[in-house]
Amino acid sequence: MVKRLPNRRTVVHAMLAGSAASWIMRSTALAASSCDDHVVRVGAIVSPDTMNPFATWSSFWPTIYTYDFLVGVDAQRHSDRKGFAKEWSVADDQLTWTFKIWPAMKWSDGQPATARDAAFTYNYLLGSMGKPDELNIGQNSTGGLEQVENVRVVDDETLQIVTKVPTLSLLNLPVLVVPEHIWKDVSYADARGTFRNDPPLVGTGPMIIQEFQQGQFVRLSPNPHFRTGQPATNGMIFNFFSTADPIAQGLKSGNLDFGFGMTVAQWEDLSKTPDIVVAEARIEQRNYLAFNTVSGTGAGSTEALQDPAFRDAIGYAIDQKTLVDRAFRRHADPGVGLVMPSATEYYSDLSDIRRHFDLAEAGRRLDAAGYRDTDGDGVREDKEGSKLQLELITGTGSGLLEIPIAAVQLVAGWLGQIGISVSVTQLDSGALNARTAAPTNGGGGWDLLVSASWLSPSPHDLLSLGNSKEAGLYNKAYWKNEKFDALVSEVDRTADIRKSKELVDQAARVIYTEAPYIMLCYPTMLEAYRKDCFEGWGDDLSTWNYFPLDRLRPV
């Protein structure tokens, strides 16, 4: 799968004036140079609207290169990749957690980075809970902090967090630690609203965001105070794109060094290109078909969407294996339930309750549930006698892998074969977010949604699609189920891995049976990078922190 060819290249050496897309497309006839500027150029499908992690979740890339998590997914998987904390432990009471902060660490502006900053970040969030301007809309969110009793500083290198009940959530919260001296005077209203956190940012990561042009790029410089030493690169330019096409083109032309989120065709083409290495990895993205299950304000065109029997029947009309083979060319795992294969501790194929592809069975179940084609025109009617003509909306959210339109067309085609007419509307990231927001925030009014979610493999995040508290944020189906919510609450209150697995499995079975989502597939991340300007990429590229960009070296 990995192809290595060590030839050196020539690249276009151009200033980033105007859009990143137009820069990528410039002809190599422009003044060319070698790799002498030692700037890493990255491309991905992202569309951050602000660098403020309290106000948005769309800026994960690139803010992850500037800020650290207290403890991140990578820190638990890899001994050489830590976060703000060097190590952590829990007391015998399973309530008292101690985090040891890196000694003598500094912020990029030279000020000490200590346990006080971590305590400030968490207490800043906790202090907003229950207030009109609660910080619950961005990546740095109060979500997951419900079980925290208190956060205190023991000394500059020691942070202590006490929880109300045993929980594993502290190790999985995607909260970026921010400097107290920058944020202490920012009100909650401003933090979740108008405060943009304009560059230059102050962080503890290897790269510091120096310039942000919305819809185009961010420019980053190496952090002179990074805890393992200033990175050997001269900087980084992270380019924003709405599709993967310019990413693949930029890699081939030499205008990009690293790109992720390519389509299969692009990835396979790049694998044949000298100086480009391709890689593939299982990730936490879940591609799904969601039903608008809400009643009242924001409801879809028919009450059938609220009927589990209707949704379950449609589940028999989706052929996940064919979808993976045709639309993803086998660069995905067929969808089953909430838990993706990369979450190895929690994954189950639900073999005892799993649906199988059978259009005839789907039709029989629709008939039995009262959704028949009474006039023989090929389109079924709902229980009110209205034609089942549904709107399916789709699009690629910021930071998510693009879903091939072929996958959407397959879904629409299968539904058409069982008598459900589907029209497809493609939306950009912003419009998709607006349509799928909570009805109280102006969202809703659609019927079906093909989209994706990419959160951590923590128990809480695995269950986010069905958590009623996340309706309109991660729970795009607006689904509510008391039993499921009780399981979410219980899984948030256990530090026992075995019990956590049991609870996740129970919840996965509840939501599979109720079918507010039909899981389509779990795509793999298709990445590519050039090796003629930089070495030290490694084959295990991270999607959860800044590795390997903290240790690249110019060739």
JODA-V796033 format. One record per run of one state. SS is the DSSP state (A for helix, B for strand, O for the rest). FROM is the first residue (numbers start at 1). LEN is the number of residues. Records with the same first field share a line. If there is no record, write none. Layout:
SS: FROM-LEN  FROM-LEN
//
This chain:
O: 1-10  13-7  25-7  34-5  45-15  64-4  70-3  78-7  91-5  102-4  107-5  113-2  129-19  156-2  164-5  172-4  178-2  184-4  192-15  214-3  223-12  241-4  254-4  261-3  271-5  283-2  292-11  307-1  316-4  328-4  335-24  369-12  382-5  388-1  395-10  418-3  427-2  436-3  442-6  455-4  463-1  467-1  472-3  476-6  492-5  515-2  531-3  536-17  555-1
B: 11-2  32-2  39-6  68-2  85-6  96-6  106-1  112-1  148-8  158-6  176-2  207-7  217-6  235-6  258-3  276-7  285-7  332-3  381-1  387-1  389-6  421-6  448-7  471-1  475-1  517-14  534-2  553-2
A: 20-5  60-4  73-5  115-14  169-3  180-4  188-4  245-9  264-7  303-4  308-8  320-8  359-10  405-13  429-7  439-3  459-4  464-3  468-3  482-10  497-18
//
